Amino acid sequence: MARDVPRGEFEPVSSSIALRGAVFGLPIPVLVAGSVVFGVPAYADPCLNAGGSYPTVICTTPDPNNYPNGITYPDANTGLDLFIDGLTVDRDFGENANAIDVYGSGTGPLRVTIGDDVTIRSAGSIADGVQVHATGTGSGIGIRSGADIFVEIPDGGLNPGVGTSGLFGWISNTSSSQSIYLVQEKNSLIDVNGFEGVGLYGLHQGLGSITIESSGTVETDGERGYGLNGWITNAASEADVTLTLHETGRIKTEGAEGVGVYSLSFGLGSATANVRGHIETTGRFGDGIISYIDNPDNEQTARIEISETATVIVNGERAAGAFGLHTGAGRVEVDNAGAILATGLRGNGIYALGEKTAEAFVENSGSVRAIGNHGIGIVAKSEGASATVTIGEEALVEGGWQAAIPLPVPRRRRAWP
């Protein structure tokens, strides 16, 4: 189904299945396609059901045709625990042709666990590798994947402001206080090619939180490609968006306006991006990390934390290694202990901007270099409060060289995922 989600013109954009061995010794009935067990239609055939407080479905039998219709559970209204291991899922090309697709309108949790010996392919307009969508008030979402996922977005079927993802968790009920939790395990790959392709995407239109963690590799190739993206759209939500790229995590984006890690809230909670791994972006306005709060009543923190194990490289005109933005009355905080390099024209290593009465704070104990023409190492600015930059004793800050160039183009605000 198409995602009818409004987009603003400046919107920012570890192991195999543990349950398998414990369950396989049981006398488990085979689900036949189209039948119903514990209220869950078995659209993925053959899979096995192990019962439990919520339906537990295990998919481990390879299909000679590699599941061309995908593995889908469109009526998981009492909840679902779906385990996939040892398979290749190669979904036929098509619009909304998600390779793994789970939908529930009830109260039970929707959880998908995918082993490290799984390969998933999808291709088409809005054809996610894995999509889990909850429309009820009581269904939280959890996706944990060790799979290699490949997503191809066609040039002719663009859906501006919608996007197509490797892993996508979506709660669309505006009254839901349930959470979204997405995990990519180490040694796995998510590769998304095309316009507005996203590696891991959590979208919450309700009142709950979003947590996304990656220890693997994410690559996007196309304009507005994002590695990790979490977005709370509900202005009344007090929940937080927290994104973490772990030490083994690697993100690479190719294309204008791409972002490595993007934490975004239109609500009243915090937006946090923790980076401990490696990010590289190439393209105009291609930022490494964004933490953005866009709500005039928000008093929380838009925070970016870059650890000593992290490297962030941005190659493009007016690209920032780390960009924190707040339009309310809270704080922007950027804490860098790693290495940031901006190579392009008018690039910024760190840019912290507090609009209205939001404060801006930058602390650097690592290395920040903006070596392109008119590059600036660190900028901290507040329109109505204090702005502070603290540099450690052994830290490095380097700006770029100066040459005669045209007048600057105003920095573009972003808020789409």
Order of alpha helices (4+ residues) and beta strands (2+ residues): alpha-beta-beta-beta-beta-beta-beta-beta-beta-beta-beta-beta-beta-beta-beta-beta-beta-beta-beta-beta-beta-beta-beta-beta-beta-beta-beta-beta-beta-beta-beta-beta-beta-beta-beta-beta-beta-beta-beta
